[in-house]
Amino acid sequence: MNKYEAIIGLEVHAQLLTKSKAFCSCSTVFGASPNTNTCPVCLGHPGTLPLLNKGLVEDIVKVGIATNCKIRPISSFARKNYFYADLVKGYQITQHNDPICYNGFVNIELDENERKKIGVTRIHMEEDTGKGIHDLDIDSLMDYNRSGVPLIEIVSEPDMRNANEAYKYLTELRRILVYLGVCTGNMEEGALRCDANVSVRLKGATKFGTKTEVKNMNSFRNVEKSIEFEIARQIEVLENGGEILQETRMWDGQKQETRTMRTKETAIDYRYFTEPDLIKVSVDEAMLASLTSQLPELPLNRKDRFIKEYELPAYDAGVLVEDKSIADYYEETCKHLSSKNPKTYKLVSNWIMTEVMRIVAEKNVSITEIDLAPNLVAELVELFADDVISSRIAKDIFPEILETGISPKKLVEERNLAQVSDTASIEKIVKKLIDENPEAVEKFKSGNNRTLGFFVGNTMKLMDGKANPKIVTEIVNKYLANS
Ligand SMILES: [Zn+2]
């Protein structure tokens, strides 16, 4: 196994979130009754003419800029001819020789300290086909709602060397598309589809081995698993003196294996030619500048900035930027802090990663839907950062703040929840506990440190959780040492 290396390239189709289809004004909304979002254009009636959706061009150019691609000022559409029941026109409108975006790259994180550039060969525009439904009726049924829905195809260079790199590239690409707001990134719903080209060669060899194309991987984990399987399969064939056939294989999720779908001999000749019904696509400098200015900060850049600006650990920064709305929420909360320093920035991060994200998960909503103003989180975090309340009390009152939107400061005042840092009253209780528990004191003296927790815990309990735990620990330590 170790003498081989794998060469992997991915072809990713992303369904764009434009309101209307690529070449007509039909709606792209998901889940409409079959064949209700159709018109003569996307049903391929003779004599109709396609008209390009400007939103499609804007979206793909944004993706091109975000993936460091060159943008072609003039590009054209082509016809890819083949016959299939889900393709009413008998051809798909796509781009062939002159894709609008080319020569880019995406950075992936191999680990915390190492990043790798994965080349993007090209990104082009095309239209989706209809959908055959084969399990509802004795006949096959066709739904053309999806016919003409805009897609972009992102083709990578064969730069990935194992299944995990492919997984990381795909998830990074998804993050970028979702950050840009051009695709939902939902693989299970088919908004993101991925095919992999896989070959293996002896390490040190310069020539690529024969590649196979793996299709039908409908989840991120399946992409990783199927590539892993395919690499192992190819190595086994070679080790047994066999030959890899150039073919298309499909991933069988149930059997957890790839199997032959079609071989090179049955490959189709698409007879591409320039689409005569559409004029060329032009992207001028003004459009490019305007779209560049609309681009959000991308996830990895944002992660780097969070580490630098808020001095967050890489782990925290990674978790927060995973979802753009959570990263936005974090920054909004930090803006409301009155003492802006790394210690409170980290406490805000802790609070959002645990308490706030737990609520988001429990309610199964996005952070923007939980109706918790970031300034309230900032106020609450500062109350325990400044030792006004213990973090225990902060956790206790959080549900009420979430529910009523009441100011944490006000709530702490009204309920008299501020913690006691008055040493005399804490000392009184600690002394009493030590007097009443001589066995625990003996245990501590014989080296059992857990008894420290016993005294701290009970002091806190007797003071209704309002004592400052740091001061309590200091006092308990002092008294135990002297008893
Ligand atoms: Zn239509």
Residues whose N, C-alpha, C, O or C-beta is under 5 A from the ligand:
A	BS01	ZN	C24 S25 C26 N37 T38 C39 V41 C42
